[in-house]
Amino acid sequence: MTLATPSTLWDRLNDLRSRMAARFSATGNTAATVATDGHEYIFIEFWRLSGPDSGCEVLPGYRRTASNADAAHVPFALVPFDTGSVLLLGRTETVFLDTNGVEHVLPPFPVDPNILAPAPDGTERVAFAGRGDDGTPAAWVWTAPDLLVKLDTELPPVLLKGRGWLDPQGNELLINVTEGGRVHPEALDLRDGSIRRLPLNEPSDSDIAWFTSPESGQLLVFSRFGDQHRLRVIDRTGAAAELWSLEGLTGSVRPIAMHPGTGDIAVHVNEGMREQIAVVDVAADTLRVLPNHDDRAVAWASWATGAGQPDRLWGFSIGSGYPGCFVGYDEGGWLEVPDGTTAGAYSGWAPSHLESFPGAEGPIEAIVCGHDDWRTAEHVVLALHGGPASRWTLKFSQLFQFFAEERITVIAPNPRGSTGYDDDFHQLIVGNWAGPDLHDVLAIAEHVRELRPGPLALYGPSYGAYLALLAACAKPGLWSRVAAIAPMLSGERLYEVAAADVRAMIDRLGGKHIVCDELGSRDVLTQLPKLATPLLVVHGSADPTIPASQSRELADRLIAAGKVEGLDFEYVEVPGGGHTPLDGSEELHRKVARFLSGK
C-alpha cells in the first residue's frame, strides 16, 4: 500500500467531495447530488447507475460559491431526469440545468414544495404539492424548461409527507389528507384535478401513506391504532396486510424504498453505529437481511428497474475510512460506482471498522480507524466526541486520515450518554456530565493497555476535550499526551460565560449538577494539579459555543502551577476561529497529528 505524504494527503482531502443533497430519478437509473470539495465551490454531480456508461460527471454551467453566509443560494432539493438534466430548487432561485449545461433560471417555486413526484418514466416533468403564498395547500405541474401550471383545484388540508404515483403513467398523485385529527391517503388526478379517497378496508386512527408501487398499485402505510403503530401494505382493493416479518428486527427500523413493480420494501436498520439493509418480500411477508457492505452507512435508497439490467437496490454509502459513492445490490452482490475523482478512487485511505470494547458496566461500540491493528500499532489515540448529546458516526474523517499518516490508530468510542442508542442509554448523562462516560473511557483505556503495552494518547473536541482533560487527570499513568480542541472547564464554569442557547442546553442536560464519586471533582481546574502529560490546546478566538476564555484560564492556571508553555503545554488561539478551529487548516490538522505521535 502506498501512503500519501502529508502535503499530498491535504491535496487529496481537498479533492474529496461532500454531498449536501441527493435524489434518484424516478426510475432509479440515475441520480444527482449537490456537492462541494475543498475549492470553495458548489456544483452538481450527475450519476448514471445502470448500463455500460455508469459513472459520475460534474454538470457544466452551474457553479456557486460555497459560503455559510450565502447558504440561501444552496439548493435544498433537486430532481434528476434520465435525460441528463436536473431541476434545482433553492430558497431564492429555481434552476433547470438542461442536457447542454445551460442554466434556465426560474422564479422560486411556491412555498414549501414538500411532495415531489417526478414523472415515473424519468422524463422532465414534476408534480408537487405544497403551500402557496397564502398558506393554503395547492398542487402544480412543472414541465421543462419553464412551464409551471397550478392546478385549478382547491386541495383539502394535506400532510406534507409521503410521495409517489399511483399508476405507471403518472396520472394520479398520492396525497395524505388530514381531517379531524386523522390522516388518510387520497388520489389527486392531474388530468382533471379531481380527488378521490383511496379504499382502505380496515382504517386505523390515522393512516399515512409513505411510499407507492405504481405498477402493483400498492401503498406502504403507517397506521396508528391507539398507542400502537403498525406498518401495513394496502392493495388497490383496500385490503391491508401487516408486515409481521419486521417484528424480529432490533434497533431503529426505517423504510427507505418500495419496489415499483413488486411492492417489496427496503428498510434501513440502525442499532448504535451498526447499520444494515433488509428487504421485505411483501407477497410472502418474509425478511432478507442483505450482507454488510463493510462497516458503512447507507442512505438515499431507490430501486432501479429495466434498462437491460437486473433489478438493483441503490444507495449512497460512506464510512469513517471510505469516501462516499453509490452502491447497488442485486443477486450478484454489491456494485460500486465511484465519483471518478482520483481522491474517490484512492486506495490508500486508512480503513475503518466497528469494534466492541469493555466499558465500565458493559460493551461500548467504537470506530477503529488506521492502517495498523490497535494491538500492535505504534501509536493509539482514544478520540472522544463532543456534545455531550452527540456521538461518533460512520462519516469520513479528515483528521483521522492525518492521524493514520503519523501511524496513529484511532479508537473512537460512543460511551454511555451518547446519542444514537436507546433513550435510557443517553439519559445516563443527564445531570451526570463526565460520570458514566468518563468511567467508560477509563475502562476502555485500561483494556487497551492490557493488550498493548505503552500509554495511549487522548484527543477530544468541545465536551470531548473536557472529558479528555478529566481522564488525563484521573489516571495520569494511562496517557502519553492530550490534544484538547475548544475545551470547556466544567458545566458550571461554561454556564457563567455562555450564550443563551448554550445555557439552555446546559440546563436541559443538567450540566451544572455536581458529580461526586471516587474520581473526584469534575472541574478541570480543580483536577489540574494531577495532569502529568504534555498538553496541546487549540481554541478559536471567536468561538460562539465555548468562549476562548475557558482555554485562556486553563493556560493561566497551568503557568501558575509551574508548567512551562512550549515545554509542558502549548496553547494555540486561532484568530477569528469558531468552534471547530481546525477546519480548513492543513497546518493545524498536521500539528495535532504530529503532537499526538510525539513529534
C-alpha positions in Angstrom: 0.0 0.0 0.0 1.3 3.5 -0.9 0.5 6.1 1.7 0.1 9.8 0.9 2.8 12.2 2.1 1.3 15.0 4.3 1.2 17.6 1.5 -0.2 15.0 -0.9 -2.8 14.0 1.7 -4.1 17.5 2.0 -4.4 17.8 -1.7 -6.3 14.6 -1.8 -8.6 15.7 1.0 -9.3 18.9 -0.8 -10.4 16.9 -3.8 -12.7 14.8 -1.8 -16.4 15.8 -2.3 -19.1 16.3 0.3 -22.7 16.0 -0.6 -25.4 18.3 0.8 -28.4 16.9 -1.0 -29.2 14.0 -3.3 -32.0 12.4 -5.2 -32.6 9.5 -7.6 -34.5 9.8 -10.8 -38.0 8.3 -10.9 -36.6 5.1 -12.5 -33.7 4.8 -10.1 -31.3 4.5 -13.0 -29.7 7.9 -12.5 -29.1 10.3 -9.5 -27.9 13.8 -8.8 -26.1 15.3 -5.9 -25.3 18.9 -4.7 -21.6 18.6 -4.0 -18.6 20.7 -2.8 -14.9 20.0 -2.3 -12.0 21.9 -0.8 -12.0 24.5 -3.6 -14.9 26.7 -2.3 -17.5 26.0 -4.9 -20.8 24.1 -5.1 -21.6 22.1 -8.1 -23.9 19.4 -9.4 -22.9 15.8 -9.9 -24.9 13.6 -12.3 -24.6 9.8 -11.7 -25.5 7.2 -14.3 -26.0 4.0 -12.3 -27.1 1.5 -15.0 -25.7 0.4 -18.2 -22.1 0.4 -19.7 -21.6 4.1 -19.2 -22.2 4.1 -15.5 -20.2 6.8 -13.6 -20.3 10.3 -12.3 -19.8 13.7 -14.1 -19.9 17.3 -12.9 -22.5 19.1 -14.9 -21.2 22.2 -16.7 -22.9 25.5 -16.4 -23.6 25.6 -12.7 -21.2 26.7 -10.0 -21.9 28.7 -6.9 -19.5 29.9 -4.1 -19.6 27.8 -1.0 -20.3 30.2 1.8 -22.1 29.8 5.1 -23.1 33.5 4.8 -24.7 32.8 1.4 -26.4 29.5 2.2 -29.7 30.7 0.8 -28.3 30.1 -2.7 -27.6 26.4 -2.0 -30.3 24.1 -3.5 -32.3 22.4 -0.8 -33.7 19.9 -3.2 -33.0 18.6 -6.7 -34.7 16.3 -9.2 -32.6 14.4 -11.8 -34.0 13.1 -15.0 -32.8 10.2 -17.1 -32.1 12.5 -20.0 -29.2 14.0 -18.0 -30.9 17.2 -16.9 -31.6 18.4 -13.4 -34.1 20.7 -11.7 -32.7 22.6 -8.7 -34.9 24.1 -6.0 -33.5 26.9 -3.9 -34.8 29.4 -1.4 -34.0 32.3 -3.7 -34.0 30.7 -7.2 -35.1 27.7 -9.2 -32.7 26.5 -11.9 -33.2 24.0 -14.6 -29.9 22.6 -16.0 -30.6 21.2 -19.4 -28.6 18.4 -21.1 -26.3 21.0 -22.7 -25.4 22.5 -19.3 -27.4 25.7 -20.0 -29.0 27.3 -16.9 -32.6 28.2 -17.1 -33.2 30.5 -14.1 -36.8 30.4 -13.0 -38.7 32.3 -10.3 -38.7 30.5 -6.9 -41.2 27.7 -6.7 -44.2 28.2 -4.4 -43.5 28.0 -0.7 -42.7 24.5 0.7 -42.8 22.2 -2.3 -42.6 19.2 0.0 -44.1 16.5 -2.1 -42.1 16.0 -5.2 -43.1 13.4 -7.8 -41.1 13.3 -11.0 -42.7 11.6 -14.0 -42.4 7.8 -13.5 -40.7 7.3 -16.8 -37.8 9.6 -15.9 -38.7 12.4 -18.3 -38.7 16.1 -17.5 -42.0 16.6 -15.7 -42.6 17.0 -11.9 -45.8 17.2 -9.9 -45.7 18.6 -6.4 -48.0 19.7 -3.7 -47.2 22.4 -1.1 -48.4 25.6 0.3 -48.9 28.7 -1.7 -48.0 32.2 -0.7 -51.3 32.5 1.2 -50.5 29.2 3.1 -53.3 27.2 1.5 -52.4 23.7 0.0 -52.1 23.6 -3.7 -50.6 21.5 -6.5 -48.5 22.4 -9.5 -47.1 20.6 -12.5 -43.7 21.7 -14.0 -42.6 20.7 -17.5 -39.1 21.5 -18.8 -37.8 24.0 -19.3 -40.0 26.6 -17.7 -43.7 25.7 -17.8 -45.3 25.8 -14.4 -49.0 25.2 -14.1 -51.1 25.4 -11.0 -54.0 23.0 -10.8 -57.3 24.7 -10.6 -58.3 22.6 -7.7 -58.7 23.5 -4.0 -56.8 20.9 -2.1 -58.0 19.9 1.3 -55.6 20.2 4.2 -52.7 17.8 3.4 -49.9 16.3 5.5 -46.7 17.2 3.6 -45.2 13.7 3.9 -45.4 10.7 1.7 -44.9 10.7 -2.0 -45.4 8.8 -5.2 -47.5 7.9 -8.2 -50.5 5.6 -8.0 -50.2 4.5 -11.7 -47.2 3.9 -14.1 -48.5 6.6 -16.4 -48.1 9.4 -13.8 -51.8 10.5 -13.8 -52.7 10.1 -10.2 -50.5 11.6 -7.3 -50.7 10.4 -3.7 -51.6 12.9 -1.1 -52.3 12.4 2.6 -55.3 14.4 3.7 -55.8 15.5 7.3 -59.4 15.6 8.7 -60.4 15.9 12.3 -57.0 14.9 13.6 -56.9 11.8 11.4 -54.9 11.2 8.2 -56.0 9.1 5.2 -54.5 8.6 1.7 -56.2 10.1 -1.3 -55.5 10.3 -5.1 -55.1 13.6 -6.9 -55.9 13.2 -10.6 -53.6 15.6 -12.5 -55.8 15.3 -15.7 -58.9 17.0 -14.3 -57.9 18.0 -10.7 -60.4 15.5 -9.1 -59.7 13.9 -5.8 -60.8 10.5 -4.6 -60.4 8.7 -1.3 -58.4 5.5 -1.6 -60.1 2.4 -0.4 -59.0 1.1 3.0 -61.0 -1.8 4.4 -59.6 -1.5 7.9 -58.9 2.1 8.6 -56.9 3.0 11.8 -56.9 6.1 13.9 -54.5 7.6 11.3 -53.1 6.1 8.1 -50.2 7.9 6.5 -49.1 6.5 3.1 -45.3 6.8 2.7 -44.4 5.0 -0.5 -46.2 3.8 -3.6 -45.6 1.0 -6.0 -47.2 2.3 -9.3 -47.2 -0.9 -11.2 -48.6 -3.1 -8.4 -50.9 -0.4 -7.1 -49.7 -0.9 -3.5 -49.1 1.6 -0.8 -46.9 1.4 2.3 -48.9 2.9 5.1 -48.0 3.8 8.7 -51.1 3.1 10.7 -51.9 4.1 14.3 -54.2 2.0 16.5 -54.4 3.8 19.8 -50.8 4.0 21.1 -49.6 1.3 18.7 -48.0 2.0 15.3 -48.1 -0.7 12.6 -46.6 -0.9 9.1 -49.1 -2.1 6.5 -49.3 -2.7 2.8 -52.5 -1.7 1.1 -53.5 -3.0 -2.3 -55.9 -1.5 -4.9 -58.9 -3.1 -3.3 -58.1 -1.6 0.1 -57.1 -4.9 1.6 -54.4 -4.4 4.3 -51.6 -6.8 5.2 -49.4 -6.2 8.2 -45.7 -6.8 7.8 -45.0 -9.2 10.7 -41.6 -10.2 9.4 -40.2 -6.9 10.7 -41.0 -7.8 14.3 -37.8 -9.7 14.7 -35.6 -6.7 13.9 -34.0 -4.7 16.8 -32.9 -1.1 16.8 -34.4 1.6 14.7 -36.2 0.4 11.5 -37.0 2.9 8.7 -38.5 2.1 5.3 -36.3 3.7 2.6 -37.7 2.4 -0.8 -40.5 0.5 -2.3 -40.1 -1.6 -5.5 -42.2 0.0 -8.3 -43.3 -3.4 -9.6 -43.4 -5.9 -6.8 -44.1 -3.6 -3.9 -41.1 -5.2 -2.0 -39.8 -2.8 0.7 -36.2 -2.0 1.6 -35.7 -1.0 5.3 -32.8 0.7 7.0 -31.9 -0.9 10.3 -29.8 1.1 12.7 -28.7 -0.2 16.1 -26.0 2.0 17.6 -23.4 2.6 14.9 -24.2 -0.7 13.1 -26.4 -0.3 10.0 -28.0 -2.9 7.8 -30.3 -3.0 4.8 -33.1 -5.6 4.8 -35.7 -6.3 2.1 -39.3 -7.4 2.8 -40.9 -9.7 0.3 -44.4 -8.3 0.6 -46.2 -11.2 -1.0 -44.7 -13.8 1.4 -44.1 -11.4 4.3 -40.5 -12.7 4.6 -37.4 -10.7 5.5 -34.0 -11.0 4.0 -31.1 -9.1 5.5 -28.5 -8.1 2.9 -24.9 -8.8 3.5 -22.9 -5.9 5.0 -21.0 -3.7 2.7 -18.1 -3.2 5.1 -19.0 -1.0 8.1 -20.6 1.8 6.2 -23.7 3.9 6.4 -26.2 3.8 3.5 -28.7 6.5 2.7 -30.9 7.8 -0.2 -32.1 4.5 -1.5 -34.1 3.6 -4.6 -34.8 0.6 -6.8 -33.7 0.7 -10.4 -35.6 -1.5 -12.8 -35.4 -2.0 -16.6 -32.6 -0.5 -18.7 -31.5 -4.0 -19.6 -30.1 -4.5 -16.1 -31.2 -6.8 -13.2 -33.4 -5.1 -10.6 -31.0 -3.4 -8.2 -31.4 -1.5 -4.9 -29.2 1.6 -4.9 -28.0 3.7 -2.0 -25.3 6.2 -1.2 -22.6 4.7 1.1 -19.9 6.3 3.3 -17.7 5.3 6.2 -15.1 6.8 8.5 -12.4 5.5 6.2 -14.4 5.3 3.0 -15.3 8.3 0.8 -18.8 8.4 -0.5 -20.0 6.5 -3.5 -23.2 5.0 -4.8 -23.6 1.3 -4.2 -26.1 -1.1 -5.7 -27.2 -4.6 -4.6 -28.6 -7.4 -6.7 -28.3 -11.2 -6.6 -24.7 -10.9 -7.6 -23.7 -8.9 -4.6 -22.7 -5.3 -4.2 -21.6 -3.0 -7.0 -19.9 0.4 -6.5 -20.0 3.5 -8.7 -17.2 5.9 -7.5 -17.3 9.6 -8.3 -14.5 9.4 -10.8 -12.0 11.6 -8.9 -8.5 10.4 -8.0 -9.4 11.1 -4.4 -12.5 9.0 -4.6 -10.7 6.1 -6.2 -7.6 6.3 -4.0 -6.9 3.0 -2.2 -4.5 4.4 0.4 -7.1 5.9 2.8 -6.9 4.5 6.3 -9.7 2.0 6.6 -12.2 1.8 9.4 -14.4 -0.8 11.1 -16.6 -1.1 14.1 -15.4 -2.9 17.2 -16.8 -3.5 20.7 -14.7 -2.6 23.8 -15.5 -3.4 27.5 -16.8 -0.3 29.3 -17.2 0.2 33.0 -20.6 -1.6 33.0 -20.9 -3.3 29.6 -19.8 -3.3 26.0 -19.2 0.0 24.2 -19.1 0.5 20.5 -16.3 2.3 18.8 -15.0 3.2 15.3 -11.4 2.0 14.8 -9.6 3.8 12.0 -6.0 3.3 10.9 -3.6 1.3 8.8 -2.5 -0.8 11.8 -4.2 -3.1 14.3 -4.5 -1.2 17.6 -3.0 -4.1 19.4 0.3 -3.7 17.6 0.1 0.0 16.4 3.0 2.3 17.1 0.6 4.9 18.4 -3.1 4.7 19.6 -5.3 7.6 20.3 -8.6 7.5 22.1 -10.8 10.1 20.4 -13.8 11.4 22.4 -16.7 13.0 20.7 -18.2 16.4 21.6 -21.7 17.0 22.9 -22.5 15.6 25.3 -25.6 14.9 23.3 -23.7 13.6 20.4 -21.9 10.5 19.0 -19.3 9.3 16.5 -20.9 8.2 13.2 -19.8 6.4 10.1 -18.7 9.6 8.4 -15.4 10.1 6.6 -12.9 11.9 8.9 -10.2 14.1 7.5 -8.5 14.3 10.9 -8.4 10.5 11.3 -6.6 10.3 8.0 -3.9 12.7 9.3 -3.6 10.6 12.4 -3.1 7.5 10.2 -0.3 9.2 8.3 1.5 9.5 11.6 1.0 5.8 12.2 -1.7 6.5 14.8 -4.6 4.1 15.1 -7.8 5.8 16.3 -10.3 4.2 18.7 -13.4 6.5 18.8 -15.9 5.1 21.3 -19.5 6.1 22.0 -19.6 5.8 25.8 -22.7 5.8 27.9 -24.6 9.0 27.4 -24.0 9.1 23.6 -27.0 9.6 21.3 -28.0 7.1 18.6 -28.8 4.3 21.0 -32.0 3.9 23.1 -33.1 6.8 25.3 -32.1 5.1 28.5 -28.5 5.0 27.3 -28.5 8.7 26.5 -30.3 9.7 29.7 -27.4 8.4 31.8 -25.6 11.6 31.0 -28.4 14.0 32.1 -27.3 15.6 35.3 -24.2 13.4 35.2 -21.7 15.0 33.0 -18.4 13.2 33.0 -20.0 10.4 35.1 -20.6 7.1 33.3 -18.9 8.3 30.1 -15.7 9.1 32.0 -15.7 5.7 33.7 -16.2 4.0 30.3 -13.3 5.9 28.8 -11.0 4.8 31.6 -12.2 1.2 31.3 -11.6 1.1 27.6 -8.1 2.6 28.1 -7.2 0.0 30.7 -8.4 -2.8 28.4 -6.3 -1.5 25.6 -3.3 -1.2 27.9 -3.7 -4.9 28.9 -3.4 -6.0 25.3 -1.0 -3.3 24.0 2.0 -2.1 26.0 2.6 1.6 26.3 0.4 4.6 27.1 -2.4 6.0 24.8 -2.9 9.5 23.6 -6.2 11.4 24.1 -8.0 13.6 21.6 -11.3 15.4 22.0 -13.2 18.5 20.7 -15.6 20.6 22.8 -17.2 18.3 25.5 -14.8 15.6 24.3 -11.9 17.9 25.2 -13.3 18.4 28.7 -13.7 14.6 29.1 -10.1 14.1 27.8 -8.7 16.5 30.3 -10.6 14.8 33.2 -9.5 11.4 32.0 -5.8 12.5 31.9 -6.1 13.9 35.4 -8.0 10.9 36.8 -5.5 8.2 35.7 -2.2 10.0 34.7 -0.3 6.8 34.1 -2.6 5.7 31.2 -1.8 8.6 28.8 1.1 9.8 26.7 -0.3 13.2 25.7 -3.6 15.1 25.3 -4.9 17.3 22.5 -7.9 19.3 23.6 -9.8 21.3 21.0 -12.1 24.1 22.2 -12.4 22.7 25.8 -14.7 23.7 28.5 -13.7 23.7 32.1 -17.0 22.4 33.7 -20.7 22.8 33.0 -20.9 25.4 35.7 -17.9 27.5 34.6 -19.2 27.4 31.0 -22.6 28.5 32.1 -21.2 31.7 33.5 -19.8 32.9 30.2 -22.0 31.0 27.6 -24.6 32.4 25.2 -28.3 31.9 25.9 -28.6 28.8 23.6 -25.7 27.1 25.2 -27.1 27.9 28.7 -30.4 26.3 27.6 -28.5 23.2 26.5 -26.7 23.0 29.9 -30.0 23.4 31.8 -31.7 20.8 29.6 -28.9 18.2 30.1 -28.3 19.0 33.8 -24.7 20.2 33.2 -24.4 22.2 36.4 -25.2 19.2 38.6 -22.2 18.2 40.7 -20.9 14.7 40.2 -19.1 13.2 43.2 -17.5 9.7 43.3 -14.1 8.2 43.7 -12.7 10.1 40.7 -13.3 13.4 42.5 -14.4 16.7 41.1 -15.4 17.1 37.5 -14.0 20.6 37.4 -10.9 20.7 35.2 -9.2 23.5 37.2 -9.6 21.5 40.4 -8.1 18.4 38.9 -5.4 20.2 37.0 -2.5 19.6 39.6 -2.8 15.8 38.7 -2.1 16.5 35.0 1.3 14.8 34.1 1.2 14.5 30.3 2.1 17.0 27.6 -0.9 19.0 26.5 -1.9 20.8 23.3 -4.9 23.2 23.5 -6.4 24.8 20.3 -9.3 27.3 20.5 -10.9 29.7 18.1 -10.9 33.3 19.3 -14.4 33.8 18.1 -15.9 30.5 19.3 -19.6 31.2 19.9 -20.2 27.9 21.8 -17.4 27.7 24.3 -15.7 31.1 24.6 -11.9 31.1 24.3 -11.7 32.5 27.8 -12.1 28.9 29.0 -8.8 27.9 27.4 -7.1 31.1 28.4 -8.0 30.5 32.0 -6.7 26.9 31.6 -3.4 28.2 30.3 -3.1 30.8 33.1 -3.7 28.1 35.7 -1.0 25.8 34.2 1.5 28.6 34.3 0.6 29.5 37.8 1.2 25.8 38.7 4.7 26.0 37.4 4.1 24.4 34.0 6.2 25.9 31.2 4.4 26.9 28.0 6.2 25.4 25.0 7.6 22.6 27.1 4.8 21.2 29.3 1.9 22.6 27.2 1.1 24.7 24.2 -1.9 26.9 23.7 -2.8 27.9 20.1 -5.6 30.5 19.7 -6.8 30.7 16.2 -7.7 34.4 15.2 -11.3 34.6 14.1 -11.7 30.8 14.5 -15.0 29.3 15.6 -16.0 26.2 17.5 -14.2 23.9 15.0 -10.9 25.8 14.7 -9.1 23.1 12.7 -11.4 23.4 9.8 -9.7 24.4 6.5 -6.2 24.4 8.0 -3.6 21.8 6.9 -1.2 23.3 9.4 -3.4 22.7 12.4 -4.5 19.2 11.3 -0.9 18.2 10.9 0.1 19.9 14.1 -2.4 17.9 16.2 -1.5 14.7 14.5 2.3 15.2 14.9 1.8 16.2 18.5 -0.2 13.0 19.3 2.5 10.9 17.7 5.2 12.5 19.9 6.9 14.6 17.2 
